[in-house]
Amino acid sequence: MKKLFPLILGITVLLAACGPKATPTIDAASVNATAVSMAYTMAAQTQAAIPTATNTLEPTATFTPPPPTPTFFSLPTLAATATKAASGEGPCYHAMMPDPPGKKFTARVWNTNKAPVSGNICLYDDRSGNGVTGIIGISLGRNADTTLSIPQGCYSAYFWVNDPKAPSTASGSALCANNSDKWTFKITANNVQLLPP
């Protein structure tokens, strides 16, 4: 019996050493942090590509205030996006200051998905008269919403839809609010819209 025990112990050790290796896993916090970081980077690169306004008025021309409805514009080319993003310029490279000055509106940010979302909205064209720009990071549960008081102007939005069965990204640009009414940022599986009051 004493000779048999070391033999059984040796066979057990050999079989355990030859078994399959455990599959490494990634924790959910690392995946979420990576997704949020990528969302900020993509939104910043997109917004950095929007051309700045230039003064093309004659010296005798007078200023015309913006129209009371949202103004839409076309996005620049991919080459312009890469050049602008590489330079590190743009309003979406910094967080918006807390309680910024100027004219504001009530914004409802509404996730219509059956999965949580994380991402941001970026004010790139301030219409409040104080030159405020920057991003606001937002995370919402499924079918959830939040309300913010933010400056009037034009926003872009980029969100990761964290659906384990069908992950997607939702984005929108030229989302302009120009009065103090309650506007709604509606997040769907692939799109972000700004709905008027």
Secondary structure, DSSP 8 states (H G I E B T S, - for coil): -TTHHHHHHHHHHHHHHTS--------HHHHHHHHHHHHHHHHHHHHHTS--------TT-------SS--------HHHHHHHHHTT-SGGGSB--SS-SS-EEEEEEEE-SSS-EEEEEEEEEE-SSS---EEEEEEE-TT-EEEEEEESEEEEEEEEE--SSS-EEEEEEEEEE-SSSEEEEEE-SSBEEEE--
